């Protein structure tokens, strides 16, 4: 009898802090200076074929999570596991090579992420050569053509340079390059934020279609809940380095629990003009160098009480399966079961 299937991606209690200066400490064990806790105890799981979106305002740590997952940063604590293997314990090209192939990233800016001196065919073929995925030059060319068609471009585009394409087309090239290594998981760091609104939907639809057809896992980073609505199975709401709400996308959109999630949803235009009352987000994100005590959202929270200013709220799991870090929600449900 087979045991339970391991999640494709597991992130457990990730911490990452960045120093604010490059000063050298002469005393062993002494901190070099103040740090910013970009990611502070983040945990989640994504199964094969699932799409998780991490959403929050700029500076909340979501892009740092993406870079920790892909190995561009190493965590200070916690770990990232792929198919049950703790990849944060691995080092060296030989150990990391198989996981680099399985997990690829689509970057935010398609104007900066493509080498302007390479033709598109060379850009897409680079991972094929790097991971020895084709036996001959003809096989490489065929695979590049397949990938171009897969992302909605022409095979003739292989001979062109990136500057000959629009922003949306360049992002399609970036996606083709990411798919070239035949990955199991894609990390997309705000892949539509640099594009015109009219093009964003096309790229989102492409990513969703590829996910469904190829069975890809997907981690989607965004600052806009409206953008991720149609591509997400799961949604995690981040604020000042922490996850404050996590659950199924339909549940979070239908019944948001955390006050911050509700405020984010209130920023989405009401195209149906239902006339419901709204409470736009007020105030600014606190200084991440010295975050507030207790719940980090308490200075902007309309439900803040004394306990919110002194105690960090636990992650409460509700009957719907959504988990929320909020004292008001914990009191309402009378439980403190951790996610």
C-alpha positions as CSV (number, residue, x, y, z in Angstrom):
1,X,0.0,0.0,0.0
2,X,1.4,3.4,-1.0
3,X,1.9,6.1,1.6
4,X,0.6,9.6,1.4
5,X,1.8,11.6,-1.6
6,X,4.3,14.3,-0.6
7,X,3.5,17.9,-1.8
8,X,5.4,19.0,-4.8
9,X,6.6,22.1,-3.0
10,X,6.8,22.5,0.8
11,X,8.0,25.7,2.5
12,X,8.4,25.4,6.2
13,X,9.0,28.3,8.6
14,X,11.1,30.4,6.2
15,X,13.1,33.3,7.7
16,X,15.2,35.7,5.7
17,X,16.7,39.0,7.0
18,X,18.8,41.5,5.1
19,X,21.4,43.8,6.7
20,X,20.9,47.5,6.2
21,X,24.6,48.2,5.9
22,X,27.8,46.3,5.0
23,X,29.6,47.3,8.2
24,X,32.1,44.8,9.6
25,X,31.7,43.6,13.2
26,X,35.0,43.0,15.0
27,X,33.3,41.3,18.0
28,X,32.4,37.6,17.4
29,X,28.7,36.9,17.7
30,X,27.8,40.6,17.5
31,X,25.3,41.7,14.9
32,X,26.7,44.0,12.2
33,X,23.8,46.4,12.4
34,X,20.1,46.6,12.0
35,X,18.3,44.1,9.7
36,X,15.0,43.9,7.8
37,X,13.1,40.7,8.3
38,X,11.9,40.3,4.8
39,X,10.3,36.9,5.4
40,X,9.4,35.9,8.9
41,X,8.1,32.4,9.5
42,X,6.3,31.6,6.3
43,X,5.0,28.1,5.7
44,X,2.8,26.6,2.9
45,X,2.5,23.6,0.6
46,X,1.6,23.3,-3.1
47,X,0.6,20.0,-4.7
48,X,1.3,18.9,-8.3
49,X,-0.9,20.8,-10.7
50,X,-1.9,23.4,-8.1
51,X,-1.5,27.2,-8.4
52,X,-0.7,29.3,-5.3
53,X,-0.7,33.1,-5.4
54,X,1.1,35.1,-2.8
55,X,-0.5,38.6,-2.7
56,X,0.4,41.8,-0.7
57,X,1.5,45.3,-1.0
58,X,5.1,46.2,-2.1
59,X,7.6,45.3,0.5
60,X,5.6,42.5,2.1
61,X,8.2,39.9,1.3
62,X,6.4,37.9,-1.4
63,X,9.2,38.3,-4.0
64,X,11.8,37.3,-1.5
65,X,9.8,34.1,-0.9
66,X,10.0,33.5,-4.7
67,X,13.7,33.9,-4.6
68,X,14.1,31.6,-1.6
69,X,12.0,28.9,-3.3
70,X,14.1,29.1,-6.5
71,X,17.4,29.2,-4.6
72,X,18.4,32.8,-5.6
73,X,18.5,33.5,-1.9
74,X,19.3,31.0,0.9
75,X,17.1,31.2,4.0
76,X,18.4,32.1,7.4
77,X,16.1,29.5,8.9
78,X,13.5,27.0,7.7
79,X,13.6,25.0,4.6
80,X,12.3,24.5,1.0
81,X,11.4,20.9,0.0
82,X,10.7,19.7,-3.5
83,X,9.2,16.2,-3.8
84,X,10.2,15.5,-0.2
85,X,13.9,16.6,-0.6
86,X,15.2,19.5,1.5
87,X,16.9,21.5,-1.2
88,X,18.2,24.1,1.3
89,X,20.6,21.5,2.6
90,X,22.1,21.0,-0.9
91,X,25.2,22.8,-2.2
92,X,27.2,22.8,-5.3
93,X,26.2,22.6,-8.9
94,X,26.1,18.7,-9.0
95,X,23.6,18.5,-6.1
96,X,21.4,21.4,-7.2
97,X,21.3,20.6,-10.9
98,X,18.3,18.2,-10.9
99,X,16.2,20.7,-8.9
100,X,17.2,23.6,-11.1
101,X,15.6,21.7,-14.0
102,X,12.4,20.9,-12.1
103,X,11.8,24.4,-10.9
104,X,12.0,27.5,-13.2
105,X,11.2,31.2,-12.8
106,X,9.5,33.7,-15.0
107,X,10.7,37.2,-14.0
108,X,8.8,40.4,-13.7
109,X,10.4,42.5,-16.4
110,X,10.6,40.9,-19.8
111,X,12.6,43.9,-21.1
112,X,15.5,43.1,-18.6
113,X,15.3,39.3,-18.3
114,X,16.2,38.5,-22.0
115,X,19.8,38.8,-23.4
116,X,19.5,41.5,-26.1
117,X,22.5,40.1,-28.0
118,X,21.0,36.6,-28.4
119,X,18.5,35.5,-30.9
120,X,15.2,34.1,-29.5
121,X,16.1,30.6,-30.6
122,X,19.4,30.8,-28.6
123,X,17.6,32.1,-25.5
124,X,15.1,29.3,-25.5
125,X,17.7,26.7,-26.3
126,X,20.0,27.6,-23.4
127,X,18.2,25.4,-20.8
128,X,18.0,22.5,-23.4
129,X,21.8,22.6,-23.7
130,X,22.4,23.2,-20.0
131,X,20.5,20.1,-19.0
132,X,21.5,18.0,-22.0
133,X,17.8,17.5,-23.1
134,X,18.5,17.0,-26.8
135,X,20.8,14.6,-28.6
136,X,21.5,16.8,-31.7
137,X,21.3,20.3,-33.1
138,X,18.2,19.3,-35.1
139,X,16.5,18.0,-32.0
140,X,17.2,21.4,-30.2
141,X,15.7,23.3,-33.2
142,X,12.6,21.1,-33.2
143,X,12.2,21.6,-29.4
144,X,12.6,25.4,-29.7
145,X,9.9,25.5,-32.5
146,X,7.5,23.4,-30.3
147,X,8.0,25.8,-27.4
148,X,7.4,28.9,-29.6
149,X,4.2,27.4,-30.9
150,X,3.2,26.4,-27.4
151,X,3.4,30.0,-26.1
152,X,1.5,31.4,-29.1
153,X,4.5,32.6,-31.2
154,X,5.7,31.7,-34.7
155,X,8.6,29.3,-35.5
156,X,10.1,32.2,-37.6
157,X,10.5,34.2,-34.4
158,X,13.5,32.0,-33.4
159,X,15.7,34.1,-35.7
160,X,14.7,37.5,-34.3
161,X,16.1,39.5,-31.4
162,X,14.2,40.5,-28.3
163,X,14.0,44.2,-29.2
164,X,11.8,43.2,-32.2
165,X,9.0,42.1,-29.9
166,X,6.3,43.8,-27.8
167,X,6.3,43.4,-24.0
168,X,3.7,40.7,-24.1
169,X,5.6,38.8,-26.8
170,X,8.8,39.1,-24.8
171,X,7.1,37.6,-21.7
172,X,5.9,34.7,-23.9
173,X,9.6,34.1,-24.9
174,X,10.5,34.1,-21.2
175,X,7.8,31.5,-20.5
176,X,9.1,29.4,-23.4
177,X,12.6,29.6,-21.9
178,X,11.3,28.5,-18.5
179,X,9.4,25.6,-20.1
180,X,12.5,24.4,-22.1
181,X,13.9,22.4,-19.1
182,X,10.6,20.5,-18.8
183,X,10.0,21.7,-15.2
184,X,7.4,20.5,-12.7
185,X,7.0,23.9,-11.1
186,X,7.0,27.5,-12.3
187,X,7.6,30.5,-10.1
188,X,6.2,33.7,-11.6
189,X,7.3,36.9,-10.0
190,X,4.6,39.5,-11.0
191,X,4.9,38.4,-14.7
192,X,2.2,40.9,-15.9
193,X,3.0,44.0,-13.8
194,X,5.3,45.5,-16.5
195,X,2.7,44.9,-19.3
196,X,-0.3,46.9,-20.6
197,X,-3.6,46.0,-19.1
198,X,-4.8,44.7,-22.4
199,X,-2.0,42.2,-22.6
200,X,-2.1,41.1,-19.0
201,X,-5.1,38.8,-19.5
202,X,-3.5,37.1,-22.5
203,X,-0.4,36.2,-20.4
204,X,-2.5,35.0,-17.5
205,X,-4.7,32.9,-19.7
206,X,-1.5,31.4,-21.3
207,X,-0.1,30.5,-17.9
208,X,-3.4,28.9,-16.8
209,X,-3.7,27.0,-20.0
210,X,-0.1,25.7,-19.7
211,X,-0.6,24.7,-16.1
212,X,-3.7,22.7,-17.0
213,X,-2.2,21.0,-20.0
214,X,1.2,20.2,-18.5
215,X,0.2,19.6,-14.9
216,X,2.5,22.3,-13.6
217,X,2.7,23.5,-10.1
218,X,2.6,27.3,-10.0
219,X,3.7,30.0,-7.5
220,X,2.3,33.3,-8.7
221,X,3.5,36.6,-7.0
222,X,1.2,39.6,-7.3
223,X,0.2,42.8,-5.5
224,X,-3.3,42.7,-7.0
225,X,-5.9,40.2,-5.9
226,X,-8.0,40.9,-9.0
227,X,-5.1,39.7,-11.2
228,X,-4.8,36.3,-9.5
229,X,-8.5,35.5,-9.2
230,X,-8.7,33.3,-12.3
231,X,-5.3,31.5,-12.1
232,X,-5.3,30.5,-8.4
233,X,-6.3,27.4,-6.6
234,X,-4.8,28.7,-3.3
235,X,-4.1,32.2,-2.1
236,X,-1.7,33.4,0.6
237,X,-2.0,37.0,1.8
238,X,1.3,38.5,3.1
239,X,1.9,41.5,5.2
240,X,5.3,42.7,6.5
241,X,7.0,39.4,6.0
242,X,4.2,37.2,7.4
243,X,1.3,35.1,6.0
244,X,-1.8,36.6,7.6
245,X,-4.3,34.5,5.6
246,X,-4.1,31.3,3.6
247,X,-6.7,29.1,1.9
248,X,-8.6,28.1,-1.2
249,X,-9.1,31.0,-3.6
250,X,-12.9,30.7,-3.8
251,X,-13.2,30.7,0.0
252,X,-11.0,33.8,0.4
253,X,-12.8,35.7,-2.3
254,X,-16.3,34.7,-0.9
255,X,-15.6,35.0,2.8
256,X,-12.3,36.8,3.6
257,X,-11.5,36.6,7.3
258,X,-8.5,38.8,8.0
259,X,-9.2,42.6,8.0
260,X,-6.2,43.1,5.7
261,X,-7.7,40.7,3.1
262,X,-11.0,42.5,3.3
263,X,-9.3,45.8,2.7
264,X,-7.4,44.4,-0.3
265,X,-10.6,43.1,-1.8
266,X,-12.2,46.5,-1.3
267,X,-9.6,48.0,-3.7
268,X,-11.0,45.8,-6.6
269,X,-13.4,47.9,-8.8
270,X,-17.0,46.9,-8.4
271,X,-17.9,46.5,-12.0
272,X,-21.4,45.2,-11.1
273,X,-22.1,48.4,-9.2
274,X,-23.7,46.6,-6.3
275,X,-23.3,49.6,-4.1
276,X,-21.8,47.7,-1.1
277,X,-19.9,49.7,1.4
278,X,-16.1,49.8,1.1
279,X,-13.3,50.7,3.5
280,X,-10.2,51.6,1.4
281,X,-6.8,50.8,2.9
282,X,-5.6,53.7,5.0
283,X,-2.2,54.5,6.6
284,X,1.2,53.2,5.5
285,X,3.0,50.0,6.0
286,X,5.1,50.3,9.2
287,X,8.8,50.6,9.1
288,X,10.1,47.0,8.6
289,X,13.3,47.8,10.6
290,X,11.2,48.2,13.7
291,X,7.8,46.5,13.1
292,X,5.0,47.0,15.7
293,X,4.6,44.7,18.6
294,X,1.8,42.2,18.5
295,X,0.0,41.9,15.2
296,X,2.0,43.7,12.6
297,X,-1.2,45.0,11.0
298,X,-2.6,46.6,14.2
299,X,-1.7,50.2,13.4
300,X,-3.9,50.1,10.3
301,X,-6.6,47.6,11.5
302,X,-10.1,48.8,12.2
303,X,-10.6,45.9,14.6
304,X,-7.4,46.4,16.6
305,X,-7.7,45.9,20.4
306,X,-5.2,46.0,23.3
307,X,-4.2,42.3,22.7
308,X,-3.4,43.1,19.1
309,X,-0.8,45.6,20.2
310,X,1.0,43.2,22.5
311,X,0.6,39.6,21.3
312,X,1.3,38.0,18.0
313,X,-1.9,36.2,16.8
314,X,-1.8,32.5,16.1
315,X,-2.7,31.0,12.7
316,X,-6.3,29.8,13.2
317,X,-7.8,27.2,10.9
318,X,-11.6,27.6,10.4
319,X,-14.1,24.9,9.4
320,X,-13.8,26.1,5.7
321,X,-10.1,25.2,5.8
322,X,-8.9,28.9,5.5
323,X,-6.2,29.8,8.0
324,X,-6.0,33.3,9.4
325,X,-3.7,35.1,11.9
326,X,-6.1,37.4,13.7
327,X,-7.1,37.7,17.3
328,X,-10.6,38.7,16.4
329,X,-11.0,35.6,14.2
330,X,-9.5,33.4,16.9
331,X,-12.0,34.7,19.5
332,X,-14.9,34.2,17.0
333,X,-14.0,30.5,16.3
334,X,-12.6,29.7,19.8
335,X,-9.7,27.7,18.4
336,X,-6.0,28.2,17.8
337,X,-5.2,25.3,15.6
338,X,-2.1,26.1,13.6
339,X,-2.0,25.8,9.9
